[in-house]
Amino acid sequence: MFTQKKHKHNQKELSIRERLALLRKKLKEHKVDAFLVPHNDMYFNEITAPHHKRLEWITGFTGSAGFAIIFKSSAIIFTDGRYSIQIQQEVNQSYFEIENITQNKPFSWLKKNVKKNITIGFDPWLHSIKEVETQSEALRKFITLKAVNNLIDEIWIKKPAEILEKPFLRASRLSGENTTKKIKKIQKKLSLNKEQGFILTCSDSICWLTNIRGEDVPNSPLMNCYAIVHQDHVCIYSMKNSYRDNAIELRKNVTLKHFNVFFADIKKLKKVLFEPSSTPFILRNKIKRRSIKSEESCNPVSLFKAIKNPTELKGSAKSHEKDGVALLRFLRWFKSTKTNSLDEITLVKKLEKIRKLECSFYYNSFDTISAAGSNAAITHYRVSTKSNRKINTSELILVDSGGQYIEGTTDVTRTLIKGRASTEQKFLYTKVLQGLICLSKLKWPEGLTGKELDPLARYFLWEHNLDYDHGTGHGVGVFSNVHEGPQGITRLNSVLLKPGMILSIEPGVYLQGKLGIRLENLVYIKMNSEYSGGNRKFLEFEPLTLVPFEKNLIEKKLLSIDELRWLNLYHHNVYKKLCPFLSGSEKKWLKDLCKLL
């Protein structure tokens, strides 16, 4: 048995070794000394379709954030703290050096470690204008960046085909604002005239602006496309072959064309505007060669999209009611099912099955994280048949999941236990809960950013020399990306927090080889109407998530009176809002779950 396992492991190593060997032959052919491999696709999506998973193919790393540099005789891969354990398990360190990207960024690493003249190849579709131009200048002493064809595509045998589907329209009753009004906002912000156009290359921005959705991105109802925003209409460009011959009028002010006319349409303009941080470098060269005037600009769609209108907030609240009912039924099943029949995969399948009973459920907003015991210490753990762990009454189970509903997008994490909790488990759980409560009940003066709120959730862990290697919160879309910028609650995010933004609050603690605890609610920002002191306006969060916390893990004596008051009020609201959708026995079960602590 031991010999058989070892043989399979060696076969896997050989496969990666062969791929690296083929890539290194391409380095010689293209006369470069190294090649850059980012995780993103040409649309800068975080979640990518199988066709675009080049980083995973060449390294074996399946995480959603990473960057590799392949040299002639060595290689290095970078990722952040969320994947520090996972990357050690997935990537063979005989072939790859591993670096934490938050401590040592790829181009900073190159600047420190490369001491002789070399040429590094990169795919100009996968790196932004800002990235290439900034780094070319910073590295010019020893390094030349050279645009080449994607070398991985040249060697990727049996690469999955890119499957592009027809987009569908999103009704105004769900979007709250028609496309004409949205285009006018962009035109006003950028002062576009008839001879100008703004280039958009981010799928979520294009889908929001045109009130369409698609099927091209896993777990996100988005269409992979580029667009040109004109004064009074938008042209969308897709690589789907069926659009090659005819333009399609999606709406009176939205036209769908094939990608092969994208550059020809740009050439018709006298001036183009683009955001350098989200536009592929290849567009800079294409525009220059055609002698078209260009101007760098911010992408105004990002902030417009981040600030949800009343219809979007109402839809989000509705999706969380539906998701709350699903999670309640899941929790009830989990608590009543015999432990010996449960494992991580069983939980994943059951939760999705329950969500699918709701007719407006589309699909999961990301692959469900179901992690028991030490697996939960892997921040973005994904269960497989190989890693699948049986549920143990003495271990914590972390379940991080979400749904795409027609009305909105959800994301919720709860840490559970089947049996009696230990003193340590209750202590750590309560410390994480205090961080969530602290931000949830916070009132702050208008003008602060996510990086100023982030430490408040960590304080309760810092007191005990504990911390977590991920942000405290990310922005969330409405029937769109579950991770949406530019807003966030992290150590680096400097975007002003504004009413209407939806964010997660998700502190955690992870002890490698032992346990992981994370608690996550989605909230939206609103004006605080109670404060009357002075002229400064104050903001606060309103919870969207409607899922009870695990009372068997709460150490009540650690909570202050204010924290206890918030928790009891939260549970009261969960019961009040979910009751109309529950049967008699479900109401009774939830009432017991939500009783005062």
C-alpha positions in Angstrom: 0.0 0.0 0.0 2.8 2.5 0.9 4.6 1.7 -2.4 1.5 2.3 -4.4 0.9 5.7 -2.8 4.5 6.7 -3.4 4.2 5.7 -7.1 1.1 7.9 -7.6 2.8 10.8 -5.9 5.9 10.5 -8.2 3.6 10.4 -11.3 2.2 13.7 -10.2 5.6 15.2 -9.7 6.7 14.0 -13.1 3.7 15.7 -14.7 4.7 19.0 -13.2 8.3 18.4 -14.1 7.4 17.7 -17.7 5.4 20.8 -18.0 8.2 23.0 -16.6 10.6 21.3 -19.0 8.4 22.1 -22.0 8.0 25.7 -20.8 11.7 26.1 -20.4 12.2 25.0 -24.0 9.8 27.9 -25.0 12.0 30.3 -23.0 14.9 29.5 -25.3 12.7 29.8 -28.4 11.4 33.2 -27.5 14.8 34.4 -26.2 13.7 35.2 -22.7 15.2 34.1 -19.4 12.0 33.8 -17.5 8.2 34.0 -17.9 5.5 35.6 -15.6 2.4 33.6 -14.8 -0.4 35.5 -13.0 -3.6 33.9 -11.7 -6.0 36.3 -13.5 -7.4 36.0 -17.0 -7.6 38.8 -19.6 -10.7 40.2 -17.9 -8.9 40.4 -14.5 -11.4 38.0 -12.9 -10.5 36.6 -9.5 -12.5 33.4 -10.2 -11.4 32.1 -13.6 -12.9 29.5 -16.0 -10.8 26.3 -16.6 -9.6 27.7 -20.0 -7.7 30.4 -18.1 -6.2 28.4 -15.2 -2.6 28.7 -16.4 -1.1 29.2 -12.9 -2.8 26.0 -11.6 -1.7 24.0 -14.7 2.0 24.9 -14.4 2.3 24.8 -10.5 -0.6 22.6 -9.2 -1.8 25.5 -6.9 -5.6 25.9 -7.0 -5.9 29.1 -4.9 -7.6 32.2 -6.2 -4.6 34.5 -5.6 -1.1 33.7 -6.9 1.8 34.7 -9.2 4.6 32.6 -10.5 7.9 33.4 -12.2 9.5 30.5 -14.1 13.2 30.8 -14.8 15.5 28.5 -16.9 16.5 26.5 -13.9 14.3 27.6 -11.0 10.9 28.9 -10.2 9.1 30.8 -7.5 5.4 31.2 -6.6 3.8 33.9 -4.5 0.5 33.9 -2.6 -1.0 35.6 0.4 -1.6 34.4 4.0 -5.0 32.8 3.2 -3.2 30.1 1.3 0.0 29.7 3.4 -0.9 26.1 4.4 -2.7 25.1 1.2 0.2 26.1 -1.1 2.6 24.0 1.0 0.4 21.0 0.4 -0.3 21.6 -3.4 3.1 22.9 -4.7 6.2 20.7 -4.9 9.0 22.7 -3.3 11.6 20.7 -5.2 10.5 22.8 -8.2 9.1 26.0 -6.6 10.3 28.4 -3.9 7.3 29.8 -2.0 6.9 33.4 -0.9 4.2 35.4 0.9 3.1 38.1 -1.5 2.2 40.5 1.3 5.7 40.4 2.6 7.6 40.1 -0.6 5.9 41.1 -3.9 7.0 39.5 -7.1 8.6 42.6 -8.7 10.2 43.6 -5.4 11.6 40.1 -5.2 13.1 40.4 -8.7 14.6 43.8 -7.8 16.3 42.3 -4.8 17.5 39.0 -6.3 18.3 39.7 -9.9 21.9 41.1 -10.2 22.6 40.5 -13.9 20.9 41.6 -17.1 18.0 39.3 -18.0 14.9 39.5 -20.2 11.5 38.4 -18.7 8.6 37.5 -21.0 5.0 38.3 -20.2 1.6 37.9 -21.8 0.5 41.5 -22.6 -3.2 40.5 -22.3 -2.7 39.4 -18.6 -0.8 42.4 -17.2 -2.2 45.9 -16.8 -0.7 49.0 -18.4 0.1 50.4 -15.0 1.8 47.2 -13.8 4.1 46.9 -16.9 5.0 50.5 -17.1 5.7 50.9 -13.4 7.7 47.8 -13.1 9.6 48.3 -16.4 10.9 51.6 -14.9 11.6 50.1 -11.5 13.5 47.1 -12.8 15.3 48.8 -15.8 18.8 48.4 -14.2 18.9 44.7 -14.8 15.6 43.5 -16.2 13.9 44.0 -19.5 10.2 43.1 -19.7 9.3 41.6 -23.1 5.7 41.1 -24.4 5.4 37.6 -25.9 2.7 35.1 -26.7 1.5 33.1 -23.7 4.1 30.4 -23.5 1.9 28.1 -21.4 -0.8 28.2 -24.1 1.8 27.0 -26.6 2.5 23.8 -24.5 -0.9 23.2 -22.8 -2.0 19.9 -24.4 -5.7 19.3 -24.1 -6.4 22.8 -22.8 -10.1 23.2 -21.9 -12.1 25.1 -24.5 -13.4 28.5 -23.6 -17.1 28.2 -23.3 -18.9 31.5 -23.8 -22.7 31.7 -23.4 -25.3 34.2 -24.6 -25.9 36.9 -22.0 -29.3 37.7 -20.5 -30.9 41.0 -19.5 -31.4 42.1 -15.9 -34.7 43.8 -15.3 -35.0 47.4 -13.9 -37.1 46.0 -11.0 -33.9 44.2 -9.9 -31.2 46.7 -10.9 -33.1 49.8 -9.7 -31.7 51.9 -12.5 -31.9 51.5 -16.3 -28.9 51.5 -18.6 -29.6 54.9 -20.0 -29.3 56.5 -16.6 -26.1 54.6 -15.9 -24.5 55.6 -19.2 -25.4 59.2 -18.5 -23.6 59.0 -15.2 -20.5 57.8 -16.8 -20.7 60.3 -19.6 -21.1 63.1 -17.1 -18.2 61.9 -15.0 -15.8 61.5 -18.0 -17.3 64.4 -20.1 -17.4 62.1 -23.2 -18.4 63.6 -26.5 -19.4 61.8 -29.7 -15.8 61.3 -30.9 -14.6 59.7 -27.7 -14.9 56.4 -26.0 -14.0 54.8 -22.6 -12.6 51.3 -22.7 -13.8 48.8 -20.2 -12.2 45.4 -19.8 -13.6 44.2 -16.5 -16.6 41.8 -16.8 -18.4 42.9 -13.6 -18.2 46.6 -14.5 -19.6 46.0 -18.0 -22.4 43.8 -16.7 -23.4 46.3 -14.1 -23.4 49.2 -16.6 -25.4 47.4 -19.2 -27.8 45.5 -16.8 -26.8 42.2 -18.3 -25.5 39.0 -16.8 -23.8 35.9 -18.3 -22.6 32.4 -17.8 -18.9 32.7 -18.5 -17.4 33.0 -15.0 -17.7 30.1 -12.4 -19.9 31.1 -9.5 -20.4 34.6 -10.8 -23.2 35.4 -13.3 -21.0 37.5 -15.6 -20.2 37.7 -19.3 -16.5 37.7 -20.3 -16.2 40.6 -22.7 -14.6 44.0 -23.3 -16.6 47.2 -24.0 -16.4 50.7 -25.4 -18.6 53.3 -23.5 -19.7 56.0 -25.9 -21.5 59.2 -25.2 -25.0 57.6 -25.3 -24.5 53.9 -25.8 -22.2 50.9 -25.1 -20.7 48.4 -27.5 -19.8 45.0 -26.0 -17.3 42.7 -27.6 -17.3 38.9 -27.1 -15.2 36.1 -28.5 -18.2 33.9 -29.0 -18.1 32.7 -32.6 -21.8 33.1 -33.2 -21.4 36.9 -33.0 -18.8 37.0 -35.7 -21.0 38.1 -38.6 -23.8 40.1 -37.0 -24.1 42.8 -34.3 -26.9 42.2 -31.8 -29.0 44.9 -30.2 -29.3 43.8 -26.6 -31.0 47.0 -25.7 -31.7 50.2 -27.5 -28.3 51.6 -26.2 -26.3 48.3 -25.9 -24.9 46.5 -28.9 -23.1 43.2 -28.9 -20.4 42.6 -31.4 -17.6 40.1 -32.0 -14.2 40.8 -30.6 -12.6 40.8 -34.0 -14.0 44.3 -34.6 -12.9 45.7 -31.2 -9.7 47.4 -32.4 -11.3 48.5 -35.7 -14.0 50.3 -33.6 -11.3 51.9 -31.4 -9.6 53.2 -34.6 -12.8 55.1 -35.5 -12.5 57.3 -32.3 -10.4 60.4 -32.1 -9.7 59.9 -28.4 -10.0 57.0 -26.0 -10.0 56.9 -22.2 -8.9 53.9 -20.1 -8.0 53.0 -16.5 -4.3 51.9 -16.6 -4.7 49.6 -13.5 -7.4 47.4 -15.1 -6.6 47.6 -18.9 -4.3 45.0 -20.5 -0.9 46.3 -21.6 -1.5 45.2 -25.2 -4.1 47.9 -25.6 -1.6 50.7 -25.0 0.5 49.5 -27.9 -2.5 49.0 -30.2 -3.7 52.5 -29.4 -0.2 54.0 -29.9 0.3 52.3 -33.3 -3.0 53.7 -34.5 -2.0 57.3 -33.5 -5.2 57.7 -31.5 -5.2 60.3 -28.7 -5.5 58.6 -25.3 -6.1 59.7 -21.7 -5.7 57.8 -18.4 -8.8 57.9 -16.2 -10.3 56.1 -13.2 -13.0 53.6 -13.8 -16.1 55.5 -12.5 -18.2 52.3 -12.8 -16.3 50.7 -9.8 -17.6 53.3 -7.3 -21.0 53.7 -8.8 -21.4 49.9 -8.7 -20.1 49.7 -5.1 -22.7 52.1 -3.8 -26.0 50.1 -4.0 -29.3 51.9 -4.7 -32.4 51.2 -2.6 -33.6 48.5 -5.0 -30.3 46.7 -4.9 -30.2 46.8 -1.1 -33.8 45.6 -0.9 -32.9 42.7 -3.2 -29.8 41.9 -1.2 -31.9 41.8 2.0 -34.4 39.5 0.3 -31.6 37.1 -0.8 -30.3 37.0 2.7 -33.8 36.1 4.0 -33.9 33.2 1.6 -30.4 32.2 2.4 -31.1 32.4 6.2 -34.0 30.0 5.8 -31.7 27.6 3.9 -28.9 27.9 6.5 -31.4 27.4 9.3 -32.7 24.1 7.7 -29.1 23.1 7.2 -28.2 23.7 10.8 -31.3 21.8 12.0 -30.3 18.8 9.8 -26.7 19.0 11.0 -27.6 19.0 14.7 -30.2 16.2 14.4 -28.1 13.8 12.1 -26.0 11.1 13.7 -22.4 12.2 13.8 -21.0 8.9 12.3 -22.8 9.5 9.1 -21.3 13.0 8.5 -18.2 14.1 6.7 -17.1 17.4 5.0 -18.4 16.4 1.5 -21.8 15.4 3.0 -22.2 18.9 4.4 -21.3 20.5 1.1 -23.8 18.5 -0.8 -26.6 18.9 1.8 -26.3 22.6 2.0 -26.4 23.0 -1.8 -29.4 20.7 -2.0 -31.3 22.8 0.5 -30.4 26.1 -1.2 -31.6 24.6 -4.6 -35.2 24.3 -3.1 -35.5 28.1 -3.5 -36.5 28.9 -7.0 -34.6 32.1 -7.2 -31.3 30.4 -6.2 -28.9 30.3 -9.2 -25.9 28.5 -7.9 -23.2 28.8 -5.2 -21.4 32.2 -5.1 -18.1 30.2 -4.5 -17.1 26.7 -3.8 -18.3 25.9 -0.3 -15.7 25.6 2.4 -16.5 22.7 4.7 -13.6 22.1 7.0 -13.4 19.9 10.1 -10.7 20.0 12.8 -7.3 20.8 11.5 -8.6 21.3 7.9 -10.2 24.5 9.1 -6.8 26.0 9.8 -6.4 26.1 6.0 -8.1 29.5 5.4 -9.5 28.7 1.9 -9.7 24.9 2.2 -11.5 23.0 -0.5 -12.6 19.5 0.3 -11.7 16.7 -2.0 -12.3 12.9 -1.9 -8.6 12.6 -0.7 -8.9 15.2 2.0 -12.5 14.5 3.1 -12.6 14.3 6.9 -15.2 12.6 9.1 -17.1 14.8 11.6 -16.0 14.3 15.2 -18.1 15.5 18.1 -15.1 17.1 19.8 -13.9 19.1 16.7 -14.9 22.4 15.3 -16.5 22.5 11.8 -16.1 25.7 9.7 -18.7 26.2 7.0 -18.1 29.1 4.7 -20.7 29.3 1.9 -22.8 31.6 -0.2 -25.4 31.7 -2.9 -26.2 33.6 -6.1 -29.9 34.5 -6.0 -31.6 36.5 -8.7 -32.1 39.3 -6.1 -28.6 39.3 -4.6 -25.4 37.6 -3.5 -24.7 36.0 -0.1 -21.6 34.9 1.8 -21.8 33.6 5.3 -19.5 31.7 7.7 -20.3 29.8 10.8 -18.2 27.6 13.0 -20.1 24.7 14.6 -19.6 21.8 17.0 -21.6 18.6 17.5 -20.6 17.8 21.0 -19.4 19.6 24.1 -16.9 22.4 23.5 -13.6 22.6 25.3 -12.5 25.7 27.3 -10.0 26.6 24.6 -12.5 26.3 21.8 -15.1 28.5 23.6 -12.4 31.1 24.4 -11.1 31.4 20.9 -14.6 31.4 19.4 -15.8 34.2 21.7 -12.7 36.3 20.9 -13.5 36.0 17.2 -17.2 36.8 17.9 -16.1 39.9 19.9 -14.3 41.2 16.8 -17.3 40.7 14.6 -19.6 42.4 17.2 -17.2 45.3 17.6 -17.4 46.3 14.0 -21.1 45.4 13.7 -22.1 47.9 16.4 -19.6 50.5 15.5 -20.5 54.1 14.7 -17.8 56.1 12.9 -17.4 59.6 11.5 -17.8 59.9 7.7 -14.5 60.0 5.9 -12.8 56.9 7.2 -11.6 54.0 5.2 -11.4 50.2 5.6 -7.8 50.2 6.8 -8.9 52.4 9.7 -11.6 50.0 10.8 -9.6 46.8 10.3 -7.6 46.8 13.6 -10.8 47.1 15.7 -11.8 43.5 14.8 -8.3 42.2 15.6 -8.0 43.9 19.0 -9.6 41.0 20.9 -7.1 38.5 19.3 -4.1 40.8 19.5 -4.6 40.9 23.3 -3.6 37.2 23.3 -0.9 37.3 20.6 -3.2 36.0 18.0 -4.1 37.3 14.5 -5.3 36.2 11.0 -3.6 36.5 7.6 -6.5 37.8 5.6 -8.6 41.0 5.4 -11.4 41.6 7.8 -13.9 42.3 5.1 -14.4 42.5 1.3 -17.0 44.2 -0.8 -19.9 42.1 -2.3 -21.9 42.6 -5.5 -25.6 42.2 -6.2 -26.1 39.0 -8.3 -22.4 39.6 -9.3 -19.0 39.0 -7.8 -18.9 37.8 -4.2 -15.6 39.6 -3.9 -16.2 43.1 -5.2 -13.9 46.2 -5.1 -13.0 48.8 -4.5 -14.3 48.8 -0.9 -12.9 46.6 1.7 -11.9 46.3 5.4 -8.2 45.5 5.2 -4.8 46.9 6.3 -4.2 48.4 2.9 -7.7 49.5 1.6 -7.9 53.3 1.4 -11.3 53.7 -0.3 -13.7 55.9 1.6 -16.5 53.9 3.2 -19.9 55.3 2.0 -23.6 54.6 2.6 -24.9 51.8 0.3 -21.7 49.8 0.2 -22.1 46.1 1.1 -19.1 44.4 2.9 -18.3 41.3 4.9 -17.1 41.3 8.5 -15.2 38.1 8.9 -12.5 37.9 11.7 -10.9 34.5 12.4 -8.2 32.5 14.2 -6.3 29.6 12.8 -4.0 27.2 14.7 -2.1 25.0 12.2 -2.7 21.3 12.6 -5.4 21.9 15.2 -8.4 24.2 14.3 -9.8 27.1 12.5 -12.6 29.5 13.5 -14.1 32.2 11.3 -17.4 34.1 11.7 -18.8 36.1 8.8 -21.8 38.4 8.3 -22.6 40.6 5.4 -23.6 44.2 6.2 -24.3 47.4 4.4 -23.4 50.9 5.4 -26.0 53.5 6.3 -26.2 56.9 7.8 -26.5 56.9 11.6 -29.6 59.0 12.3 -29.4 59.0 16.2 -26.1 61.0 16.6 -26.8 64.7 17.1 -23.6 66.1 18.4 -21.8 68.6 16.2 -22.0 68.9 12.4 -20.1 65.7 11.5 -22.1 62.9 10.0 -21.7 59.4 11.3 -22.0 56.0 9.6 -22.9 52.5 10.9 -23.4 49.0 9.6 -26.8 47.2 9.2 -26.6 43.4 9.2 -27.8 41.5 6.1 -26.9 37.9 7.2 -29.6 36.1 9.2 -28.0 33.1 10.7 -27.7 32.3 14.4 -24.3 31.9 16.0 -23.2 28.7 17.8 -24.3 29.3 21.4 -22.5 26.1 22.5 -19.2 27.9 21.7 -19.9 31.2 23.3 -18.3 31.9 26.7 -20.9 34.4 28.0 -18.7 35.7 30.9 -16.2 37.1 28.4 -18.8 39.3 26.8 -19.5 42.8 28.0 -23.1 44.1 28.6 -23.0 46.0 25.3 -21.7 42.9 23.4 -24.4 40.7 24.9 -27.1 43.3 24.1 -26.0 43.4 20.4 -25.9 39.6 20.2 -29.4 39.2 21.8 -30.8 41.8 19.5 -29.2 40.2 16.5 -30.8 36.8 17.3 -34.1 38.5 18.0 -34.0 40.0 14.5 -33.0 36.7 12.9 -36.1 35.1 14.5 -38.4 38.0 13.6 -37.4 38.1 9.9 -37.2 34.4 9.2 -40.4 33.4 11.0 -42.8 34.2 8.1 -41.1 31.6 6.0 -40.9 28.7 8.4 -43.2 25.8 9.5 -44.4 25.5 13.0 -41.7 23.1 14.1 -39.0 25.2 12.4 -40.2 28.3 14.3 -40.0 26.4 17.6 -36.5 25.2 16.8 -35.3 28.7 15.8 -36.9 30.3 18.8 -34.9 28.1 21.1 -31.8 28.8 19.1 -32.4 32.6 19.4 -33.4 32.8 23.1 -31.6 35.3 25.3 -28.2 34.5 26.5 
